[in-house]
Amino acid sequence: MTDDDDLTGVLGAVGPRLRALRRERGATLTELSEATGISVSTLSRLESGQRRPTLELLLPLARTHGVPLDELVGAPQTGDPRVHPRPFTRHGQTYVPLTRYLGGLQAYKQILPARQAQAVRPEQRTHEGYEWLYVLSGRLWLALGDRDIILTSGEAAEFDTRTPHGFGSADTRPVEFLSLFGPQGERMHVRARPATR
């Protein structure tokens, strides 16, 4: 294999990484365009592999997603096994990535804010895959299908994520939990019921 083949392979893998990272963050192309100043059409072509990635495009994307540039291009590991988490917020929850690379098994520490008012059942979503979670602190409200389950510190749950599910704090304290899911669980979420306005 030539150096040109290696370069083509590395650049060809950038688009799927960008798409997976955007979907993991729950962002649309329009939202990402507004955050980076890169047009929606350019972002779409980058993700589909129809546009060659350049530093001019990758630097704002890495900054917006809060990931190192070498993660976007799949640079080889330097031998340091430590993960340097870059937290992000989605749907009011803080996610702390505990795995380094996109694809494969993903692990997160999730932090849900304390309930501010009267209890409202968490909004449910569905996606392909299977999820395992472990409560570190607080009381987690797991709305799973038509069941409401309260998990406390030290308890774990696992379920098929095609079942509508949602998470919330069960009381006026924040809740922290670990969540594991595989590649199927990284697909974009679809609301299980229409959002109320």
Secondary structure, DSSP 8 states (H G I E B T S, - for coil): --HHHHHHHHHHHHHHHHHHHHHHTT--HHHHHHHH---HHHHHHHHHTSS---HHHHHHHHHHHT--HHHHHT----S--------EEETTEEEEE-S-SSSS-EEEEEEE----SS------EE-SSEEEEEEEESEEEEEETTEEEEEETT-EEEEETTS-EEEEESSSS-EEEEEEE-GGGGS--EESS----
